[in-house]
C-alpha cells in the first residue's frame, strides 16, 4: 500500500468512525466496540474491492468543495424562491424545456458533480450524461438561462481543478 492509499484509507476510517459516533447516540463499551468493528469491516471491504483511490475518495477537493458548497447553497435558495414564485403565480409562469449543456470537466467525477449540482438546484433536473454533455430538463426559461450562462460549469471546473 502506497502513502496516498494509506492516507485515503485512514481518512475513510476516521470519517466513518466520526459519523458513527455522532449518529449513534449510545456510548457504552459493547456498542462502541461493535461500531469500531463495523467501521473497520467497511474499510477492509473497500480495500479488498480496490476502491480506495483519488476519485473514489476525493480528499484533494476538501477545501475547494467547502467554498463550492457555500456558493451552491446560495444558488439552491435563489432557485427555490424562483420556483415558489412560478408555482404561486396565478399565470403559472413556467416554460418546461430540454437542453444540452456542455460539461467542461474532463473527469467522470467532475461531470457527476456538475450533473448532481444541476439536479440539486430546484427547477432543473439532469436527465442524461454522455459525451461531455448533460441533458437537462428546466422548469422555466430563467433556470435554463442560468445554466446556459456557464457559471455553475465554471465553478465545478474550478473546484475540481480541471
C-alpha positions in Angstrom: 0.0 0.0 0.0 1.5 3.3 -1.0 1.4 6.5 1.0 -1.7 8.0 -0.8 -3.8 4.9 -0.3 -2.8 4.9 3.3 -4.0 8.5 3.7 -7.2 7.7 1.9 -7.8 4.6 4.0 -7.2 6.4 7.3 -9.4 9.3 6.3 -12.2 6.9 5.3 -11.9 5.1 8.7 -11.9 8.5 10.5 -14.9 9.7 8.7 -16.9 6.5 9.2 -16.0 6.5 12.9 -16.9 10.1 13.4 -20.2 9.7 11.6 -21.0 6.6 13.6 -20.2 8.2 17.0 -22.1 11.3 16.1 -25.2 9.4 14.8 -25.4 6.5 17.3 -26.0 8.5 20.5 -25.0 5.4 22.5 -21.7 5.4 24.3 -21.3 2.1 26.2 -18.5 -0.4 25.8 -20.4 -3.0 23.8 -22.0 -0.6 21.3 -18.7 1.3 20.9 -16.8 -1.9 20.2 -19.4 -3.0 17.7 -19.2 0.4 16.0 -15.5 0.3 15.7 -15.6 -3.3 14.4 -18.2 -2.4 11.8 -16.3 0.6 10.6 -13.1 -1.5 10.4 -15.0 -4.1 8.4 -16.2 -1.4 5.9 -12.7 -0.1 5.5 -11.4 -3.6 4.9 -14.1 -4.3 2.3 -13.3 -1.1 0.4 -9.6 -2.1 0.4 -10.5 -5.6 -0.9 -12.7 -4.0 -3.6 -9.8 -1.7 -4.5 -12.0 1.4 -4.5 -9.8 3.5 -2.2 -8.4 6.0 -4.7 -8.2 9.6 -5.8 -11.6 9.5 -7.4 -13.5 7.2 -5.0 -12.5 9.3 -2.0 -11.5 12.8 -3.3 -9.6 14.3 -0.5 -8.0 16.8 -2.9 -11.4 18.5 -3.2 -12.0 19.1 0.5 -11.1 22.7 0.9 -12.3 23.8 -2.5 -15.5 21.9 -2.0 -16.4 23.9 1.1 -16.4 27.1 -0.9 -18.3 25.5 -3.7 -21.0 24.1 -1.4 -21.4 27.6 0.1 -22.0 29.0 -3.4 -24.3 26.1 -4.3 -26.4 26.5 -1.2 -27.0 30.2 -2.1 -27.9 29.1 -5.7 -30.3 26.5 -4.3 -32.0 29.1 -2.1 -32.4 31.5 -5.1 -33.7 28.7 -7.3 -36.2 27.7 -4.6 -37.5 31.3 -4.5 -37.8 31.3 -8.3 -39.8 28.0 -8.3 -42.1 29.2 -5.5 -42.8 32.4 -7.4 -43.6 30.4 -10.5 -45.9 28.0 -8.7 -47.7 30.6 -6.7 -48.2 32.9 -9.7 -51.8 33.0 -11.0 -50.4 32.6 -14.5 -48.1 29.7 -13.7 -45.1 31.2 -15.4 -43.3 28.0 -16.4 -41.9 27.0 -19.7 -40.5 23.5 -19.5 -37.7 22.8 -21.8 -35.0 20.3 -22.5 -31.5 21.5 -23.3 -28.0 20.1 -23.6 -25.2 21.7 -21.6 -21.6 21.1 -22.5 -19.6 19.9 -19.5 -16.0 21.3 -19.4 -14.9 18.8 -16.8 -12.5 16.1 -18.1 -13.0 13.6 -15.3 -16.1 11.5 -14.6 -16.0 12.8 -11.0 -16.2 16.4 -12.3 -19.1 15.6 -14.6 -21.0 13.8 -11.9 -20.6 16.7 -9.5 -21.8 19.1 -12.2 -24.8 16.9 -13.1 -25.7 16.4 -9.4 -25.4 20.2 -8.8 -27.9 20.8 -11.6 -30.3 18.3 -10.1 -29.9 19.7 -6.6 -30.9 23.1 -7.9 -34.8 23.3 -7.8 -36.4 23.7 -11.2 -33.7 21.8 -13.1 -33.0 18.1 -13.5 -30.1 16.2 -15.1 -31.6 13.5 -17.3 -28.5 12.1 -19.0 -24.7 12.5 -19.1 -22.9 11.3 -22.2 -20.1 12.6 -24.4 -19.3 15.5 -22.1 -22.9 16.8 -22.4 -25.6 16.8 -19.9 -29.3 16.6 -21.0 -31.2 18.9 -18.6 -34.9 19.5 -18.0 -35.6 23.0 -16.9 -38.9 24.2 -15.5 -38.5 27.8 -16.6 -36.6 29.9 -19.1 -34.7 31.6 -16.3 -33.5 28.3 -15.0 -32.3 27.3 -18.5 -30.7 30.7 -19.0 -28.8 30.3 -15.7 -27.3 27.0 -16.8 -26.5 28.3 -20.3 -24.6 31.2 -18.7 -22.0 28.6 -17.7 -21.4 29.9 -14.2 -22.1 26.6 -12.5 -20.0 24.8 -15.1 -17.0 27.1 -14.4 -17.5 26.8 -10.6 -17.4 23.0 -10.8 -14.4 23.0 -13.1 -12.6 25.4 -10.7 -13.4 23.3 -7.7 -12.2 20.0 -9.3 -9.0 21.8 -10.5 -9.5 20.7 -14.1 
